[in-house]
Amino acid sequence: MMAIVAVTNAVAILHTNQRHHRRPFTGYRRLALHYFGVCVFSGSVLFLLLAWSTGILQDFAAPLASAVGTPSPLVWTAALTAAFGIVSFAHASVLHAWSAFEA
């Protein structure tokens, strides 16, 4: 999981830097939102690939779905993936925008 966060931040830094050279960002908020969007998308994809390949999502989603009564474990898979994306990358997008952006 730590490697996913590191790789995702590297990809987001490169993508955001290239986007800034093509069309400069006008403020911290736009930069942070763009960075966060790239991080959540690429980090969630990598998280799903890793979690499905190891089988950890089935170990968490199936018992949660049966305990709560949700008809499908896919709801819990989406919830766990979204939670990983938000918790892992929300603070990084704000910190990178604040530390690297020059108005």
N, C-alpha and C positions, 0 to 999 in steps of 0.2 A: 504494500500500500504506500509505503514511503517513496518508493521509486516512481509510482504513478504520480504523486504530487510533484516530485522534482521534474520529471519529464514534461508533465503538463504545464508547469510554470515556465520551463524553457521554451516550449512551443508557443505559449501565449506571449512571452516577451518578444520572441522573434516575429510573430505575426503582428503584434501591436506596433512594433518598431517599423516594420515594412509598411503598414497601413498609415502610420504617422508621416512617413516620408512621401507617400503618394498624396494623401490628403491630411494635412496637419489637424490635430485635435484642437478644439477651441477652449477646452477647460478640463479640469480634473474629473468632473462628473462623467463626461463623455468617454474619457480615457478609461476610467475605472469600470464603467459599464461594458465597454468593449472588451477589456481584459477579462472581466468576470464572465462574459458570455463565451469567450473562447475557452477559458478554463473549465467552465461547467460542461460545455459540450464535449471537449476532448477528454477531460477527466472522467466524465460519466461513461463514455464509450470504453475507455481503458478499464475502468472499474468493472463494468459489465463483462467484458472479455475475461478478465482475471477471475471474477467471482463465478461465472458460469463454467470456466475451465476447471476450477478447483472444486466446484460443487457446494460452496459455502452458502450461496443464495438459497438453494433448495433446503439446506439445513435450517435456515432462519425463516424463510417465507412460508413453508408448508405448516410448521407448528403455529405461527402467528395467524395464518388464515383459518386454521381449524379452531383455534382458541377464541378468536374474535367472531368467527362466523362469516367472514368474507368469502364469497364464492370462489375467488381466484387468488392464487399466490402472486399473480402478476401485479396486483395492487401493492402488495408489500415489497415486491422487487422494485417497483417504481419509487416507492416511498424511501426505501433504503438507499437507492441510487441518488435520489434528489437530496437526501440528508447528507450523504457523503460529499456531493458536489458543493452544496452551500457551506457546510462546516469547514471543508478543506480550503476553499478558494475565496470566500467573501473577504476575509481579512487581507489576503495577499493582494487582491485587486486594489484595495484602498491604499495599502502600504507602497506598492509599486507605483501607483499613480502619484502619490504624494512625494516619494523620494526621487523618482526619475524624471518627472515632467517639469519642464521649464516653460513658464508662461511667456 
